Amino acid sequence: MAQPAPGPAPEGPCSTPPEKIPCHPVDEKLPFSRLVPAALQHIAAMYAGVVTPPLIIGQAAGLDTAGMTRLIAASLLIAGLATILQTVGVADFAGNRLPFVNAASSAGIAPMLAIAETSAPGRQLPAIYGAVMVAGVFCLVVGPFFGRLLRFFPPLVTGVVITLIGVTLMPVPVSWAQGGDEHAADFGATRHLALAAFTLVVILLFQRFGRGFAKQIALLLGLFVGTLAAIPFGMADFTALKEAPVAALPAPFAFGAPEFQPAAILSLCIVMLVLMTESSAGMLALGEICERRTDGGSITRGLRTDGVATLIGPVFGGFPTSAFAQNVGVVSLTRVRSRYVVAVAGGALLVLGIFPVLGAVVSLVPMPVLGGAGIVLFGSIAVSGIRTLSEAGLDDSSNIILVAVALGAGIIPLAAPTFYAQFPAWAQTVLGSGISAGALVAVLLNLFFHHLGTRSRHQAPALKSS
């Protein structure tokens, strides 16, 4: 198998002496003046996604303002710890050492809401946390097998999955652009759409006319300018900043000792399989973007990080942890591939979790501003997938059919959300996610066309070495 080619010469200091081995962009240590703005872009892109699960689950559990603050702080804290572990790594045990962000995934919101609805008042969070902890153990046990299945994920499959990540996430920034709250009276109001469009135009202008590092941080500059533009129109909410405590270290089991209910555990373990699939796809996508081949060991260490964070998270108030696809989009868009940038972002999330008042400052960015930026982010992920597919041998009719059917299966939940409403709950959990449904179909069709009863001359090309 071909070895990864060395990356371009480093622009900043590197952990490896340049005269011996050229520094790969992933291992590049940027100067402080570039490191901090690049890290801020990652935080701005993911912040809304990190606080979404605690906001929704906290409301379902009937938490007051103080409880919601603790829950959000816990999610930020766990996201910071998981991201640092993922980017820096611990020997051969955990961490894929890519610019990979880990945080509480929105994919588990629906089953956790179902657990909350069937639990006694005051016992919703303990039931959820017990199931999440078992799901973390499940991930640690099953995770190593995912890495060994890498040969079933050639560019033909990974291209489909990466494209679906971008396409199926597009409703998220669209909702943000309309105001974020579908139940609000002004959801979809013209002023929300105008602010989202203004932010998008600002990002495009910086991307077109910016030079050097200003062009690389076009996303961050767009978020900053969009937020400033929102203030005179009263579209920036300062309430969270006024009410947030300065410091609040999450206490262990602050919401009660975990309870282990079999039905809740089963549903969260199924969710964990979906999260592992999406996380593996994210690692493969990031490996392509960073031009550092993602092998089985990298995926195993990455999934082990997910498992550790998911197991430990409930102790402080966290939820199932997985990859954040929007940050893959940041790497693809800016081409800043240093894992130390994301490690610094993880450290900042850790600080935001300990000092909620700082996290409230980040939350000042209005939802429409995030929506305008999110369209660029998630669209760039889909472009990465299309680029991968362009190198996957689409001149073969079997490959065309494979991609067509897999993309169709992945878009079904997006086009018809109730399509699987009559299926069993476990099937709805798996097939209801366009990413996992498309990935499952792509893998099965790749086995059918290129592995079962065929020789190597018919097989799809292996995952390309960078």
LINZISUL-V374133 format. One line per field, one symbol per residue. ss: DSSP state (A for helix, B for strand, O for the rest). phi: phi as a letter, one per 40 degrees, with the letter a starting at -180 (. if undefined). A space follows every 50 residues. Layout:
BEGIN
ss: ???
phi: ???
END
This chain:
BEGIN
ss: OOOOOOOOOOOOOBOOOOOOOOOOAAABOOOAAAAAAAAAAAAAAAAAAA AAAAAAAAAAOOOOAAAAAAAAAAAAAAAAAAAAAAAAOBOOOBOOOOOO OBBBOAAAAAAAAAAAAAOOOOOAAAAAAAAAAAAAAAAAAAAAAAAAOA AAOOAAAAAAAAAAAAAAAAAAAAAAAOOOOOOOOOOOOAAAAAAAAAAA AAAAAAAAAOOOAAAAOAAAAAAAAAAAAAAOOOOOOOAAAAAOOOOOOO OOOOOOOOOOOAAAAAAAAAAAAAAAAAAAAAAAAAAAAAOOOOOAAAAA AAAAAAAAAAAAAAAAOOOOBBBOAAAAAAAAAAOOOOAAAAAAAAAAAA AAAAOAAAAAAAOOOOAAAAAAAAAAAAAAAAAAAAAAAOOOOOOOAAAA AAAAAAAAAAAAAAAOOOOOOOOOAAAAAAAOOAAAAAAAAAAAAAAAAA OOOOOAAAOOOOOOOO
phi: .ccdcccccccbcbcbddccbdccdcccbccdcbcccccccccccbdccc ccdccccccccgccccccccccccccccccccccccccgbfbcagcfbcb cbaccccccdccccccccbcdgbccdcccccccccccdccccddcccccc ccbcdcccccccccdccccddccccdcchgbccccbcgcdcccccccccc ccccccccbcbgccccbdccccccccccccdccgcbccccccccccbacd ccfcbhccbbbdccccccccccccccccccccccccccccfbdccccccc cccccdccccccdcdbhcbdbacbccccccccccgcbccccccccccccc ccccbdccccccccccdcccccccccccccccccccccccbbgccccccc cdcccccccccdcccbdcdbcccddccccccccdcccccccccccccccb bcgbbcccccccdccc
END
